[in-house]
Amino acid sequence: MTNQLHHFIGGQKVSGTSGRFLDVYNPNTGEVSAQTPLASADEVRAAIASSAQAFPEWAATNPQRRARVMFNFKRLIEDNMDDLAEMLSMQHGKVVADSRGDVQRGLEVIEFACGIPHLQKGEFTEGAGPDIDMYSMRQPLGVVAGITPFNFPAMIPMWMFGVAIACGNTFICKPSEKDPSVPLRLGELMLEAGAPAGVLNVVNGDKEAVDTLLSDPTVEAISFVGSSDIAQYIYATGAANGKRVQAMGGAKNHAIIMPDADLDRVVDDLIGAGYGSAGERCMAISVAVPVGEETADRLVEKLVPRVESLKIGLSTDPDADYGPMVTGAHRDKVSNWIDRGVEEGAKLLVDGRGFEMQGYENGFFLGGSLFDHVTPDMSAYKDEIFGPVLQIVRAKTFEEAAALPSDHQYGNGVAIFTRDGDAARRFASQVNVGMVGINVPLPVPLAYHSFGGWKRSSFGDTNQHGMDGVRFYTKIKTVTARWPTGVKDGASFVIPTMK
């Protein structure tokens, strides 16, 4: 019998009542492993009501006590690391070591959120005017929600709710319906850590659930990570309903390879950053831009055998470079992009289509693919492929190479590989992209900095985690206080100034 999953509302596992379910697969075998209930609008509103009921008490809890809950949650995540990683791998398909990294990067934001007593401090000015003091307070917004993607089912929920809950908000997580078990478990662990019931609710669903969160007036803010078209929809709809919105979209991350770069190290970095997690990362390097024909030829010579020798295996195989893709539909979509690249005239040096794992022929596996002579006018270059596909776009000069990521519709991440400090500094300063790596292939900021791209990679004015996360999940209240001395000055009819 297929395992039926649930929602987590008010500290309880709640069975779905809408009658609508979506199959969850084991990507290794292609078999249905569970069914996710798709919440009705009423079920989502029940979660909103639970969060609203929990908010006043949680917001009134002092920051130090909220931090203690986060410390407890951190310990529980560490204690359950192996189970969470295995659960994640069996629904997503990434290898267990990569799943541990998924959980760990989320845990780092929880560690950051443990410092909330310091992070949420306001400002104070004594004697701002005659007998006047002025101070500001950071206060929570209320009920907030996060809509999270399939590719990081542990990290991105913790990116969102870690900071939000530490700041005194209550949170509703709407995870991807493709792999929801880890977010559901995180809800249970937050309750075990000491957060009151309703502080973290997890509701599974599709567009009906999303639209309910976007339209319900009780929800004050929405955070989203996913494709750019949906991110733009989330941003426009949420803003139209008076909500704060941060919506992270797609990416086409370039790696600029200068002639002086250490190509052996570059190839190692490209293999890991391009093919790790089957390329299902918004920070994956999907375009390599060698500068000069000689650099390009040397790069291709080194890359081809490495891509051909990638070990694709089960998500439980400790020796596998990467595992299956999340669904058969997504694997087929990536295969269609490879077809498109060939049709558009790119040279397919390594073809990963048709790969089958012996004994697991129904699994969602796809071999690594490598394109050369890709040009910026090709649709396979313009759009995000989100799979184990690396494209090489040759550039004649540094200026031509630097223009590629700057002119692309996405502006999430970019990297440059060089020994030339002047070129690297100039590139980092001028490139029109939100996150830059210098000899670093995955420039994902640590938890105490903020994550976010530019252009169609991000909609909204604030980024994920770091101090931007604290700003997003709090509102500033400024108090101007005067304690009368007993001397009466009479009425004033002009705006106060410091003249």
C-alpha positions in Angstrom: 0.0 0.0 0.0 1.3 3.4 -1.0 2.3 5.6 2.0 0.0 8.7 2.3 1.8 11.7 3.6 0.1 14.5 5.6 0.2 18.1 6.6 1.7 19.4 9.9 -0.7 21.9 11.4 -0.9 23.1 15.0 1.7 20.6 16.1 -0.2 17.6 14.7 0.0 15.4 11.7 -3.2 16.2 9.7 -4.5 13.9 6.9 -5.4 15.6 3.7 -9.1 16.0 3.1 -9.3 17.6 -0.4 -9.3 14.2 -2.1 -6.4 15.3 -4.3 -3.0 13.6 -4.2 0.2 13.7 -6.1 2.6 10.7 -6.5 6.0 11.0 -4.9 8.6 8.8 -6.6 11.8 7.0 -5.6 14.0 8.4 -8.4 16.3 5.4 -8.2 13.6 2.9 -9.2 10.9 5.1 -10.8 8.4 3.6 -8.4 5.8 5.5 -6.5 6.9 5.7 -2.8 4.2 7.9 -1.3 1.4 10.3 -2.1 1.3 13.9 -1.2 -2.0 15.4 -0.2 -2.7 18.7 -2.1 -4.4 21.1 0.3 -7.6 22.9 -0.4 -8.0 26.6 0.3 -9.8 25.7 3.6 -6.9 23.5 4.7 -4.4 26.3 4.0 -6.6 28.7 6.0 -6.6 26.3 8.9 -2.8 26.5 8.9 -3.0 30.3 8.7 -5.4 30.3 11.6 -3.1 28.1 13.6 -0.1 30.4 12.9 -2.2 33.5 13.7 -3.2 32.0 17.1 0.4 31.1 18.0 1.8 34.5 17.0 1.0 36.8 20.0 2.6 34.5 22.5 5.6 33.8 20.3 6.2 37.4 19.4 6.0 38.3 23.2 8.7 35.7 24.0 11.9 37.4 24.6 14.7 37.0 22.0 16.9 35.0 24.3 14.2 32.4 24.9 13.5 32.2 21.2 17.3 31.7 20.7 17.2 28.8 23.1 14.6 27.1 20.9 16.8 27.6 17.9 19.8 26.1 19.8 17.6 23.1 20.7 16.5 22.8 17.0 20.2 23.0 15.9 21.0 20.1 18.2 18.1 18.0 17.0 19.1 18.6 13.3 22.7 17.4 14.2 21.3 14.3 16.0 19.1 13.4 13.1 21.5 14.3 10.3 21.9 10.8 8.9 18.1 10.1 8.9 17.3 13.5 7.2 20.0 12.9 4.6 18.8 9.4 3.7 15.1 10.6 3.6 16.1 13.5 1.3 18.1 11.3 -1.0 15.3 8.7 -1.4 12.8 11.4 -2.6 15.1 13.9 -4.4 17.7 11.5 -5.8 20.9 13.4 -4.9 23.6 11.2 -3.3 23.6 11.0 0.5 26.8 13.0 0.9 25.2 15.9 -1.1 22.0 15.5 1.0 24.1 16.0 4.1 25.5 19.2 2.6 21.9 20.3 1.9 21.0 19.8 5.5 24.3 21.4 6.7 23.9 24.6 4.7 20.4 25.0 6.2 21.8 24.3 9.7 24.3 27.1 9.2 21.4 29.6 8.9 19.9 28.1 12.1 23.2 28.8 13.8 23.1 32.4 12.5 19.5 32.7 13.8 20.7 31.6 17.3 22.3 35.1 17.5 18.9 36.8 17.3 19.2 38.7 20.6 22.1 40.6 19.0 20.7 40.8 15.4 17.3 42.2 16.5 18.7 45.1 18.5 17.5 48.5 17.6 19.3 51.9 17.8 19.2 54.6 20.5 20.1 58.3 20.5 20.2 60.1 23.8 19.5 63.8 23.7 18.3 63.9 20.1 16.6 67.2 21.0 16.0 69.2 24.2 15.1 66.5 26.8 14.2 64.1 23.9 15.5 60.6 23.3 14.9 58.6 20.1 15.1 54.8 19.6 14.0 52.1 17.2 12.8 48.6 17.6 12.7 45.7 15.2 9.4 43.9 15.6 8.1 40.7 13.9 5.6 41.0 11.0 3.2 38.3 12.1 2.2 35.2 10.0 4.7 34.7 7.1 5.0 32.0 4.6 7.6 30.3 2.4 7.2 28.4 -0.9 10.2 26.2 -1.4 11.6 24.2 -4.3 12.3 20.5 -4.8 16.1 20.8 -5.3 17.0 21.8 -1.7 14.2 20.5 0.5 16.1 21.0 3.8 18.3 24.0 3.1 15.9 26.5 1.7 13.1 25.9 4.2 15.6 26.5 7.0 17.0 29.6 5.2 13.5 31.0 5.4 11.9 29.8 8.7 15.1 29.9 10.7 15.4 33.7 10.6 11.6 34.3 10.5 10.8 32.3 13.6 13.9 33.6 15.5 12.6 37.1 14.8 9.3 36.3 16.5 7.1 35.5 13.4 5.1 32.3 12.9 5.7 30.5 9.7 3.8 28.4 7.1 6.0 26.3 4.8 4.6 25.1 1.5 7.3 22.7 0.3 7.6 21.2 -3.2 5.1 18.4 -3.6 7.8 16.3 -5.3 9.8 15.7 -2.0 8.0 17.0 1.0 9.0 14.5 3.7 12.1 16.4 5.0 10.1 19.7 5.5 7.4 17.7 7.4 10.1 16.2 9.6 11.6 19.7 10.2 8.2 20.8 11.5 8.1 18.0 14.0 11.7 18.7 15.2 10.8 22.4 15.7 8.0 21.4 18.0 10.3 19.0 19.8 12.8 21.9 20.2 10.3 23.8 22.2 8.5 26.1 19.7 4.8 26.3 20.6 2.4 24.5 18.3 1.6 26.6 15.2 4.9 28.4 15.2 5.9 26.2 12.2 3.2 24.7 10.1 3.8 22.7 6.9 1.1 22.4 4.3 1.5 20.5 1.0 -0.2 21.7 -2.1 -0.1 23.1 -5.6 -1.3 26.4 -7.1 -4.5 26.4 -5.0 -2.4 26.4 -1.8 0.0 29.0 -3.2 -2.8 31.4 -4.3 -4.5 31.1 -0.9 -1.3 32.1 0.8 -0.9 35.0 -1.7 -4.4 36.3 -1.2 -5.1 35.8 2.5 -4.8 39.1 4.4 -3.4 37.4 7.5 -0.2 36.4 5.7 2.1 39.4 5.9 5.1 38.2 3.8 6.0 35.6 1.3 9.4 34.1 0.5 9.8 32.0 -2.7 12.5 30.1 -4.5 11.8 28.5 -7.9 11.6 29.3 -11.6 11.7 32.9 -12.8 8.2 32.9 -14.4 6.7 31.7 -11.1 8.8 34.0 -9.1 7.5 37.0 -11.1 4.0 35.7 -10.6 4.5 35.3 -6.8 6.1 38.8 -6.6 3.4 40.6 -8.6 0.4 38.8 -6.9 1.8 39.1 -3.4 2.7 42.8 -3.8 -0.8 43.5 -5.3 -2.2 42.0 -2.1 -0.1 44.2 0.1 2.5 41.7 1.2 6.3 41.8 1.5 7.7 39.5 -1.1 11.2 38.1 -1.8 11.1 35.8 -4.8 14.2 34.1 -6.2 14.1 32.8 -9.7 16.2 30.9 -12.2 19.8 31.1 -13.2 22.4 30.6 -16.0 25.7 30.8 -14.1 28.8 31.4 -16.2 32.4 30.6 -15.4 34.9 32.9 -17.1 38.2 31.0 -17.7 41.2 33.3 -18.4 44.3 32.1 -20.3 46.4 32.2 -17.1 44.0 30.0 -15.1 45.1 26.7 -13.6 43.1 24.5 -16.0 43.5 21.3 -13.9 41.8 23.0 -11.0 39.3 24.7 -13.2 38.2 21.3 -14.7 37.8 19.9 -11.2 35.7 22.8 -10.2 33.6 22.7 -13.4 32.9 19.0 -13.0 31.7 19.4 -9.4 29.8 22.7 -9.9 28.3 21.6 -13.3 27.3 18.0 -12.6 26.9 17.8 -8.8 23.4 17.0 -7.8 22.7 16.2 -11.4 22.9 19.9 -12.2 19.7 20.6 -10.2 21.1 23.6 -8.4 20.3 27.2 -8.9 24.0 27.9 -8.4 25.2 25.2 -10.8 27.8 26.3 -13.3 26.1 25.6 -16.6 28.2 27.8 -19.0 32.0 27.7 -19.3 33.5 30.7 -21.1 37.1 30.2 -22.1 38.9 33.3 -23.3 40.9 32.6 -26.5 40.8 29.6 -28.8 43.9 28.1 -27.2 42.3 28.2 -23.8 39.1 26.7 -25.2 40.9 23.9 -26.9 42.9 23.0 -23.9 39.8 23.1 -21.7 37.9 20.8 -24.0 40.8 18.4 -24.2 40.7 18.1 -20.4 36.9 18.2 -19.9 35.7 15.5 -22.3 37.3 12.5 -20.6 36.2 13.8 -17.2 32.6 14.1 -18.3 32.7 10.7 -20.0 34.0 9.1 -16.8 31.4 10.6 -14.5 30.0 7.9 -12.3 26.2 8.0 -12.2 24.8 5.8 -9.5 22.1 5.2 -6.9 21.6 8.0 -4.5 22.8 5.6 -1.8 26.1 4.8 -3.6 28.9 6.5 -1.7 31.1 6.4 -4.8 28.6 8.0 -7.2 29.3 11.5 -8.5 25.6 12.1 -8.8 22.3 10.2 -8.7 19.0 10.2 -10.6 17.0 13.3 -11.3 13.9 14.1 -9.2 11.2 12.9 -11.7 11.0 11.2 -15.0 9.2 14.3 -16.4 12.2 16.5 -15.4 14.7 14.1 -16.9 12.7 14.2 -20.2 12.6 18.0 -20.1 16.4 18.2 -19.8 16.8 15.6 -22.6 14.6 17.8 -24.8 16.9 20.7 -24.1 19.8 18.6 -25.3 17.8 17.8 -28.5 17.2 21.5 -28.9 20.9 22.4 -28.6 21.8 19.9 -31.3 19.1 21.2 -33.5 20.4 24.8 -33.0 23.9 23.8 -34.2 25.9 23.4 -31.0 28.5 20.6 -31.0 27.6 17.8 -28.6 30.9 16.4 -27.4 29.5 14.1 -24.7 25.9 12.8 -25.0 24.2 11.8 -21.7 20.9 10.9 -23.3 19.8 7.3 -23.1 21.8 6.4 -20.0 20.4 3.5 -18.1 21.4 2.1 -14.7 21.7 -1.7 -14.9 19.0 -3.2 -12.7 17.4 0.2 -12.3 16.2 0.8 -15.9 13.1 2.6 -14.7 15.1 5.1 -12.6 15.3 8.7 -13.6 18.9 8.7 -14.6 20.6 11.0 -17.2 24.3 10.9 -18.1 26.4 14.0 -18.2 26.4 16.1 -21.5 28.9 18.6 -22.8 28.3 21.1 -25.6 30.9 23.2 -27.4 30.5 26.1 -29.8 27.3 27.3 -28.1 26.3 30.8 -29.2 24.3 33.5 -27.2 21.5 33.4 -29.8 20.6 29.8 -29.0 17.5 29.2 -26.9 19.4 26.4 -25.1 21.8 29.1 -23.9 19.2 31.7 -23.1 17.1 29.5 -20.9 17.9 27.5 -17.7 18.3 23.7 -18.4 18.6 22.6 -14.7 20.3 19.3 -15.4 23.7 17.7 -15.9 24.6 19.7 -19.0 27.6 22.0 -19.4 27.8 24.4 -22.3 31.0 26.0 -23.7 30.7 29.5 -25.2 34.0 30.6 -26.7 35.1 34.3 -26.2 37.9 36.1 -28.0 38.6 38.6 -25.3 38.1 39.3 -21.6 35.6 42.0 -22.5 33.5 39.7 -24.7 33.5 37.0 -22.0 32.5 39.5 -19.2 29.6 40.8 -21.3 28.0 37.4 -21.5 26.8 37.1 -17.9 26.1 40.8 -17.7 23.8 40.7 -20.8 22.0 37.5 -19.9 18.4 37.6 -18.6 19.5 35.9 -15.4 22.0 37.3 -12.9 22.2 34.8 -10.1 25.9 33.8 -9.9 29.1 34.0 -11.9 32.7 32.9 -11.4 36.1 33.9 -12.9 39.2 31.8 -12.9 42.4 33.7 -13.1 45.7 34.5 -11.4 45.4 38.1 -12.4 44.2 40.1 -9.4 43.5 43.2 -11.5 41.3 41.3 -13.9 39.4 39.6 -11.1 38.8 42.8 -9.2 37.6 44.6 -12.3 35.3 41.8 -13.2 33.8 41.5 -9.7 33.2 45.2 -9.6 31.6 45.6 -13.1 29.7 42.3 -13.8 25.9 42.7 -13.7 25.4 39.6 -11.5 24.4 39.4 -7.8 26.9 36.8 -6.5 30.5 36.5 -7.8 33.2 33.9 -7.2 36.9 34.5 -7.8 38.4 31.1 -8.3 35.4 29.8 -6.4 32.9 27.8 -8.6 29.8 28.0 -6.3 29.8 31.5 -4.8 27.0 30.7 -2.3 27.4 33.2 0.6 27.7 31.9 4.1 24.7 32.3 6.4 25.8 35.7 7.9 25.9 37.2 4.5 22.9 37.3 2.1 22.0 35.2 -0.9 20.3 36.7 -3.9 20.7 37.4 -7.6 19.9 40.2 -10.0 17.6 40.7 -13.0 15.2 37.8 -13.6 17.0 35.8 -10.9 15.4 37.8 -8.1 12.2 39.8 -7.5 12.0 42.0 -4.5 14.3 44.3 -2.6 15.8 42.0 0.0 17.8 38.8 -0.2 17.7 35.5 1.7 19.3 35.1 5.2 22.0 37.2 6.7 21.0 40.7 7.8 18.7 41.1 4.8 16.7 38.2 6.2 16.4 39.9 9.5 15.3 43.1 7.7 12.8 41.2 5.6 11.1 39.5 8.6 10.9 42.5 10.9 9.5 46.0 10.7 11.1 49.1 12.2 9.2 51.1 14.8 10.9 54.4 15.8 10.0 56.1 19.1 10.6 59.8 19.9 10.2 60.3 23.7 10.2 63.5 25.8 9.8 63.5 29.6 8.4 67.0 30.5 10.4 69.0 33.0 7.4 71.0 34.2 8.2 74.1 32.1 5.4 74.9 29.7 6.6 76.1 26.3 3.2 76.7 24.7 1.8 75.3 21.5 3.9 75.1 18.3 2.4 74.9 14.8 5.5 74.2 12.8 7.1 70.8 12.1 9.9 70.0 14.6 13.4 70.6 13.2 16.9 70.6 14.7 17.7 74.1 13.4 
